[in-house]
Amino acid sequence: LHDYFKFLKFGFGRTSDHASIDIRNKRLTREEGLKLVKQYEGKIPTKYLNEFLEEFELSREEFLQVCDKFTDKSLFKKDENGNLLRDEADNIEKIAYGN
């Protein structure tokens, strides 16, 4: 969950960290790194989320509401009311990648 929270607050997470290192070390091209970031970064870690929710007695909706409070909304796509847009798995999407 730590990496997911980092993504919400700062707009990047572990995938960006690792891809950046691999790009600098010429193990990946920038385009390959961006593809990996778009594919993996910022996804809700469902493998661990249910255990977390049970431990802290939270519903998924309550969890998302707490996350929204700490999300830098200037980095992510929103609807006309300023609410974060979520896909069917409740993941949000950055406005721009690779900046």
DSSP file (Angstrom, degrees, kcal/mol; ACC not computed):
  #  RESIDUE AA STRUCTURE BP1 BP2  ACC     N-H-->O    O-->H-N    N-H-->O    O-->H-N    TCO  KAPPA ALPHA  PHI   PSI    X-CA   Y-CA   Z-CA
    1    1 A L     >        0   0    0      0, 0.0     4,-2.6     0, 0.0     5,-0.2   0.000 360.0 360.0 360.0 -28.7    0.0    0.0    0.0
    2    2 A H  H  >  +     0   0    0      1,-0.2     4,-2.1     2,-0.2     5,-0.1   0.914 360.0  47.7 -55.1 -45.6    2.9    2.3    0.6
    3    3 A D  H  > S+     0   0    0      1,-0.2     4,-1.9     2,-0.2    -1,-0.2   0.849 110.2  52.5 -67.6 -33.2    3.7    2.5   -3.1
    4    4 A Y  H  > S+     0   0    0      2,-0.2     4,-2.1     1,-0.2    -1,-0.2   0.921 109.7  48.4 -66.8 -43.3    0.1    3.2   -3.9
    5    5 A F  H  X S+     0   0    0     -4,-2.6     4,-2.4     1,-0.2     5,-0.2   0.883 108.6  54.4 -63.9 -37.4   -0.1    6.1   -1.4
    6    6 A K  H  X>S+     0   0    0     -4,-2.1     4,-2.8    -5,-0.2     6,-0.6   0.910 107.7  50.9 -60.6 -42.4    3.2    7.5   -2.9
    7    7 A F  H  X5S+     0   0    0     -4,-1.9     4,-2.1     4,-0.2    -2,-0.2   0.919 110.6  48.4 -61.4 -44.5    1.5    7.4   -6.3
    8    8 A L  H  <5S+     0   0    0     -4,-2.1    64,-2.3     1,-0.2    -2,-0.2   0.903 119.0  38.5 -63.7 -41.7   -1.6    9.3   -5.0
    9    9 A K  H  <5S+     0   0    0     -4,-2.4    -2,-0.2    62,-0.2    -1,-0.2   0.877 134.5  17.3 -77.6 -39.1    0.5   12.0   -3.2
   10   10 A F  H  <5S-     0   0    0     -4,-2.8    -3,-0.2     2,-0.3    -2,-0.2   0.554  96.0-117.1-117.4 -10.6    3.3   12.5   -5.7
   11   11 A G  S  <<S+     0   0    0     -4,-2.1     2,-0.3    -5,-0.5    -4,-0.2   0.561  86.6  72.4  84.5   7.8    2.1   11.0   -9.0
   12   12 A F        +     0   0    0     -6,-0.6    -2,-0.3    -9,-0.1    -1,-0.2  -0.987  52.5 172.7-149.0 159.5    4.8    8.4   -9.2
   13   13 A G     >  -     0   0    0     -2,-0.3     4,-2.1    -6,-0.1     3,-0.2  -0.554  54.6 -48.4-143.3-153.5    5.6    5.1   -7.5
   14   14 A R  H  > S+     0   0    0      1,-0.2     4,-2.8     2,-0.2     5,-0.3   0.861 125.7  56.9 -62.3 -39.8    7.9    2.1   -7.5
   15   15 A T  H  > S+     0   0    0      1,-0.2     4,-2.8     2,-0.2    -1,-0.2   0.925 109.3  46.4 -60.7 -43.3    7.5    1.4  -11.2
   16   16 A S  H  > S+     0   0    0      2,-0.2     4,-2.6     1,-0.2    -1,-0.2   0.914 111.9  52.2 -63.2 -42.6    8.7    4.9  -12.1
   17   17 A D  H  X S+     0   0    0     -4,-2.1     4,-1.7     2,-0.2    -2,-0.2   0.954 115.3  39.7 -57.3 -51.3   11.6    4.6   -9.7
   18   18 A H  H  X S+     0   0    0     -4,-2.8     4,-2.3     1,-0.2    -2,-0.2   0.897 115.3  51.1 -69.3 -41.0   12.8    1.3  -11.2
   19   19 A A  H  X S+     0   0    0     -4,-2.8     4,-2.4    -5,-0.3    -1,-0.2   0.899 108.3  53.3 -63.5 -39.7   12.1    2.3  -14.8
   20   20 A S  H  X S+     0   0    0     -4,-2.6     4,-2.5    -5,-0.2    -1,-0.2   0.912 109.6  47.7 -61.5 -42.9   14.1    5.6  -14.3
   21   21 A I  H  X S+     0   0    0     -4,-1.7     4,-2.0    -5,-0.2    -1,-0.2   0.928 113.0  48.4 -63.2 -44.8   17.1    3.7  -13.0
   22   22 A D  H  <>S+     0   0    0     -4,-2.3     5,-3.2     2,-0.2     6,-1.2   0.849 111.2  50.4 -67.0 -33.6   16.9    1.2  -15.9
   23   23 A I  H ><5S+     0   0    0     -4,-2.4     3,-1.6     4,-0.2    -2,-0.2   0.935 110.7  48.8 -67.6 -46.6   16.7    4.0  -18.4
   24   24 A R  H 3<5S+     0   0    0     -4,-2.5    -2,-0.2     1,-0.3    -1,-0.2   0.854 112.7  48.3 -60.6 -34.7   19.7    5.8  -16.9
   25   25 A N  T 3<5S-     0   0    0     -4,-2.0    -1,-0.3    -5,-0.2    -2,-0.2   0.300 115.8-118.3 -89.7   9.8   21.6    2.5  -17.0
   26   26 A K  T < 5S+     0   0    0     -3,-1.6    -3,-0.2     2,-0.2    -2,-0.1   0.777  82.2 120.0  59.8  31.9   20.5    2.0  -20.6
   27   27 A R  S   <S+     0   0    0     -5,-3.2     2,-0.3     1,-0.2    -4,-0.2   0.613  79.6  26.5 -93.3 -16.7   18.7   -1.3  -19.8
   28   28 A L  S    S-     0   0    0     -6,-1.2     2,-0.2    -9,-0.1    -2,-0.2  -0.969  79.0-123.6-138.1 152.4   15.4    0.3  -21.1
   29   29 A T     >  -     0   0    0     -2,-0.3     4,-2.3     1,-0.1     5,-0.2  -0.556  34.6-109.8 -85.2 164.6   14.5    2.9  -23.6
   30   30 A R  H  > S+     0   0    0      1,-0.2     4,-2.7     2,-0.2     5,-0.2   0.901 120.7  52.9 -60.6 -40.3   12.4    5.8  -22.4
   31   31 A E  H  > S+     0   0    0      2,-0.2     4,-2.0     1,-0.2    -1,-0.2   0.895 108.9  48.7 -63.7 -40.6    9.4    4.5  -24.4
   32   32 A E  H  > S+     0   0    0      2,-0.2     4,-2.0     1,-0.2    -1,-0.2   0.905 111.7  50.5 -64.9 -40.8    9.7    1.1  -22.9
   33   33 A G  H  X S+     0   0    0     -4,-2.3     4,-2.4     1,-0.2    -2,-0.2   0.919 109.7  49.3 -62.9 -44.8    9.9    2.6  -19.4
   34   34 A L  H  X S+     0   0    0     -4,-2.7     4,-2.6     1,-0.2     5,-0.2   0.884 108.4  54.3 -62.2 -38.4    6.8    4.7  -20.1
   35   35 A K  H  X S+     0   0    0     -4,-2.0     4,-1.7     1,-0.2    -1,-0.2   0.923 110.2  46.2 -61.8 -43.8    4.9    1.7  -21.3
   36   36 A L  H  X S+     0   0    0     -4,-2.0     4,-2.6     2,-0.2     5,-0.5   0.904 111.6  51.8 -64.4 -41.9    5.7   -0.2  -18.1
   37   37 A V  H  X S+     0   0    0     -4,-2.4     4,-2.1     1,-0.2    -2,-0.2   0.935 111.1  46.6 -61.5 -46.8    4.7    2.8  -15.9
   38   38 A K  H  < S+     0   0    0     -4,-2.6    -1,-0.2     1,-0.2    -2,-0.2   0.845 115.9  47.2 -64.1 -32.9    1.3    3.1  -17.7
   39   39 A Q  H  < S+     0   0    0     -4,-1.7    -2,-0.2    -5,-0.2    -1,-0.2   0.883 128.6  15.6 -76.4 -39.6    0.7   -0.6  -17.4
   40   40 A Y  H >< S+     0   0    0     -4,-2.6     3,-0.9    -5,-0.1    -3,-0.2   0.737  96.1  96.2-112.1 -27.5    1.7   -1.2  -13.7
   41   41 A E  T 3< S+     0   0    0     -4,-2.1   -37,-0.1    -5,-0.5   -38,-0.0  -0.409  86.1  14.8 -80.2 143.9    1.8    2.1  -11.7
   42   42 A G  T 3  S+     0   0    0      1,-0.3    50,-0.5    -2,-0.1     2,-0.3   0.598  81.3 143.1  80.4  12.3   -1.0    3.4   -9.7
   43   43 A K    <   -     0   0    0     -3,-0.9    -1,-0.3    48,-0.1    47,-0.1  -0.676  60.2-108.1 -84.8 137.9   -3.1    0.3   -9.5
   44   44 A I        -     0   0    0     -2,-0.3     2,-2.2    45,-0.2     3,-0.2  -0.479  31.6-123.2 -63.0 127.4   -4.9   -0.5   -6.3
   45   45 A P    >>  +     0   0    0      0, 0.0     4,-2.0     0, 0.0     3,-1.4  -0.463  38.2 174.1 -77.0  78.0   -3.1   -3.4   -4.7
   46   46 A T  H 3>  +     0   0    0     -2,-2.2     4,-1.0     1,-0.3    -2,-0.0   0.765  69.8  68.2 -60.0 -27.4   -6.1   -5.7   -4.4
   47   47 A K  H 34 S+     0   0    0      1,-0.2    -1,-0.3    -3,-0.2     4,-0.3   0.881 117.5  23.0 -59.0 -37.5   -4.0   -8.6   -3.2
   48   48 A Y  H <> S+     0   0    0     -3,-1.4     4,-2.1     2,-0.1    -2,-0.2   0.623 107.1  79.7-102.9 -18.0   -3.3   -6.7    0.1
   49   49 A L  H  X S+     0   0    0     -4,-2.0     4,-3.2     1,-0.2     5,-0.2   0.911  89.5  52.1 -63.5 -44.9   -6.3   -4.3    0.2
   50   50 A N  H  X S+     0   0    0     -4,-1.0     4,-2.3     1,-0.2    -1,-0.2   0.902 111.0  48.0 -61.1 -40.8   -8.9   -6.8    1.5
   51   51 A E  H  > S+     0   0    0     -4,-0.3     4,-2.4     2,-0.2    -1,-0.2   0.910 113.4  48.6 -63.7 -41.9   -6.6   -7.8    4.4
   52   52 A F  H  X S+     0   0    0     -4,-2.1     4,-2.3     2,-0.2    -2,-0.2   0.932 111.2  49.5 -62.3 -47.5   -6.0   -4.2    5.2
   53   53 A L  H  X>S+     0   0    0     -4,-3.2     5,-2.3     1,-0.2     4,-0.5   0.897 112.3  47.8 -61.0 -41.6   -9.7   -3.3    5.0
   54   54 A E  H ><5S+     0   0    0     -4,-2.3     3,-0.8    -5,-0.2    -1,-0.2   0.931 111.2  50.5 -65.1 -44.9  -10.6   -6.1    7.3
   55   55 A E  H 3<5S+     0   0    0     -4,-2.4    -2,-0.2     1,-0.2    -1,-0.2   0.879 119.7  35.8 -61.4 -39.2   -7.8   -5.3    9.8
   56   56 A F  H 3<5S-     0   0    0     -4,-2.3    -1,-0.2    -5,-0.1    -2,-0.2   0.310 107.8-122.3-100.3   8.2   -8.9   -1.6   10.0
   57   57 A E  T <<5 +     0   0    0     -3,-0.8     2,-0.3    -4,-0.5    -3,-0.2   0.913  61.9 143.4  51.6  51.8  -12.6   -2.3    9.7
   58   58 A L      < -     0   0    0     -5,-2.3    -1,-0.2    -6,-0.1     2,-0.2  -0.898  47.2-132.0-117.4 147.9  -13.1   -0.1    6.6
   59   59 A S     >  -     0   0    0     -2,-0.3     4,-2.3     1,-0.1     5,-0.2  -0.544  32.1-109.8 -85.8 164.8  -15.2   -0.6    3.6
   60   60 A R  H  > S+     0   0    0      1,-0.2     4,-2.5     2,-0.2     5,-0.2   0.905 121.0  52.9 -60.5 -40.7  -13.7   -0.2    0.1
   61   61 A E  H  > S+     0   0    0      2,-0.2     4,-2.1     1,-0.2    -1,-0.2   0.906 108.4  49.0 -63.1 -42.5  -15.7    3.0   -0.3
   62   62 A E  H  > S+     0   0    0      2,-0.2     4,-2.2     1,-0.2    -1,-0.2   0.906 110.3  52.1 -62.9 -41.3  -14.4    4.4    3.0
   63   63 A F  H  X S+     0   0    0     -4,-2.3     4,-2.6     1,-0.2    -2,-0.2   0.930 109.7  48.5 -59.3 -46.8  -10.9    3.6    2.0
   64   64 A L  H  X S+     0   0    0     -4,-2.5     4,-2.6     1,-0.2    -1,-0.2   0.872 108.9  53.8 -64.6 -36.8  -11.3    5.4   -1.4
   65   65 A Q  H  X S+     0   0    0     -4,-2.1     4,-1.3     2,-0.2    -1,-0.2   0.913 110.3  46.6 -63.3 -42.2  -12.7    8.4    0.4
   66   66 A V  H  X S+     0   0    0     -4,-2.2     4,-0.9     1,-0.2     3,-0.4   0.927 112.2  50.9 -64.7 -44.5   -9.7    8.6    2.7
   67   67 A C  H >X S+     0   0    0     -4,-2.6     3,-1.0     1,-0.2     4,-0.6   0.914 105.7  56.1 -58.5 -43.3   -7.4    8.2   -0.3
   68   68 A D  H >< S+     0   0    0     -4,-2.6     3,-0.7     1,-0.3    -1,-0.2   0.834  99.4  60.7 -59.7 -33.5   -9.1   11.0   -2.1
   69   69 A K  H 3< S+     0   0    0     -4,-1.3    -1,-0.3    -3,-0.4    -2,-0.2   0.835 113.4  35.6 -61.9 -32.5   -8.5   13.4    0.7
   70   70 A F  H << S+     0   0    0     -3,-1.0     2,-0.3    -4,-0.9    -1,-0.2   0.342  92.2 110.5-106.8   4.9   -4.7   13.0    0.3
   71   71 A T  S << S-     0   0    0     -3,-0.7     2,-1.4    -4,-0.6   -62,-0.2  -0.648  72.9-124.8 -83.6 135.1   -4.5   12.6   -3.5
   72   72 A D    >   -     0   0    0    -64,-2.3     3,-2.0    -2,-0.3     4,-0.3  -0.656  27.7-168.6 -76.7  93.9   -2.9   15.5   -5.4
   73   73 A K  G >  S+     0   0    0     -2,-1.4     3,-0.7     1,-0.3    -1,-0.2   0.653  76.0  73.4 -65.6 -16.3   -5.9   16.1   -7.7
   74   74 A S  G 3  S+     0   0    0      1,-0.2    -1,-0.3    -3,-0.1     4,-0.1   0.680  97.2  51.3 -70.1 -14.4   -3.9   18.3  -10.0
   75   75 A L  G <  S+     0   0    0     -3,-2.0    20,-2.6   -67,-0.2    21,-0.5   0.592 104.8  62.8 -95.1 -13.0   -2.1   15.2  -11.3
   76   76 A F  B <  S-A   94   0A   0     -3,-0.7    18,-0.2    -4,-0.3     2,-0.1  -0.783  87.5 -94.3-123.5 157.7   -5.1   13.1  -12.1
   77   77 A K        -     0   0    0     16,-2.6     8,-2.3    -2,-0.3     2,-0.3  -0.430  45.4-176.4 -69.8 138.9   -8.2   13.1  -14.4
   78   78 A K  B     -B   84   0B   0      6,-0.3     6,-0.2    -2,-0.1     2,-0.1  -0.892  23.5-115.9-133.0 160.4  -11.4   14.5  -12.9
   79   79 A D    >   -     0   0    0      4,-2.6     3,-1.9    -2,-0.3     6,-0.1  -0.233  50.9 -83.6 -84.0-176.1  -15.0   15.0  -13.9
   80   80 A E  T 3  S+     0   0    0      1,-0.3    -1,-0.1     2,-0.1    -2,-0.0   0.684 130.6  54.4 -65.7 -17.7  -16.6   18.4  -14.3
   81   81 A N  T 3  S-     0   0    0      2,-0.1    -1,-0.3     3,-0.0     3,-0.1   0.392 120.8-105.5 -94.9   1.9  -17.3   18.5  -10.6
   82   82 A G  S <  S+     0   0    0     -3,-1.9     2,-0.3     1,-0.3    -2,-0.1   0.551  73.8 141.2  86.2   7.6  -13.7   17.9   -9.7
   83   83 A N        -     0   0    0      1,-0.1    -4,-2.6    -5,-0.0    -1,-0.3  -0.639  60.1-104.0 -83.3 140.6  -14.2   14.3   -8.6
   84   84 A L  B     -B   78   0B   0     -2,-0.3     2,-0.4    -6,-0.2    -6,-0.3  -0.388  32.6-125.3 -63.1 135.7  -11.5   11.8   -9.5
   85   85 A L        -     0   0    0     -8,-2.3     8,-0.5     8,-0.2     2,-0.4  -0.709  30.3-167.4 -83.6 132.1  -12.4    9.6  -12.5
   86   86 A R  B     -C   92   0C   0     -2,-0.4     6,-0.2     6,-0.1     2,-0.0  -0.920  13.2-135.3-121.8 145.8  -12.1    5.9  -11.7
   87   87 A D    >   -     0   0    0      4,-2.2     3,-2.1    -2,-0.4    -1,-0.0  -0.165  49.3 -78.6 -83.4-172.4  -12.1    2.8  -14.0
   88   88 A E  T 3  S+     0   0    0      1,-0.3    -1,-0.1     2,-0.1    -2,-0.0   0.715 135.3  50.0 -64.4 -19.9  -14.0   -0.4  -13.2
   89   89 A A  T 3  S-     0   0    0      2,-0.1    -1,-0.3     0, 0.0   -45,-0.2   0.269 120.3-109.4 -98.4  10.1  -11.3   -1.4  -10.7
   90   90 A D  S <  S+     0   0    0     -3,-2.1     2,-0.2     1,-0.3    -2,-0.1   0.603  70.5 145.3  71.9  14.6  -11.4    2.0   -9.0
   91   91 A N        -     0   0    0    -47,-0.1    -4,-2.2   -48,-0.0    -1,-0.3  -0.578  39.7-141.9 -81.2 146.1   -8.0    3.0  -10.4
   92   92 A I  B     -C   86   0C   0    -50,-0.5     2,-0.4    -2,-0.2    -6,-0.1  -0.679  10.8-136.3-102.6 163.1   -7.3    6.6  -11.2
   93   93 A E        -     0   0    0     -8,-0.5   -16,-2.6    -2,-0.2    -8,-0.2  -0.951  15.1-118.5-124.6 139.2   -5.3    7.8  -14.2
   94   94 A K  B     -A   76   0A   0     -2,-0.4   -18,-0.3   -18,-0.2     3,-0.1  -0.331  16.7-131.5 -67.6 154.1   -2.7   10.6  -14.5
   95   95 A I  S    S+     0   0    0    -20,-2.6     2,-0.4     1,-0.3   -19,-0.1   0.912  91.0  10.8 -69.6 -44.3   -3.4   13.5  -16.7
   96   96 A A        -     0   0    0    -21,-0.5     2,-0.3    -3,-0.0    -1,-0.3  -0.995  66.6-155.9-139.9 142.1    0.1   13.2  -18.3
   97   97 A Y  S    S+     0   0    0     -2,-0.4   -63,-0.1     1,-0.2   -59,-0.0  -0.837  72.7  30.9-111.0 153.1    2.9   10.6  -18.1
   98   98 A G              0   0    0     -2,-0.3    -1,-0.2     1,-0.1   -64,-0.0   0.744 360.0 360.0  79.4  23.9    6.5   11.2  -18.7
   99   99 A N              0   0    0     -3,-0.2    -2,-0.1     0, 0.0    -1,-0.1   0.416 360.0 360.0-110.4 360.0    6.8   14.7  -17.5
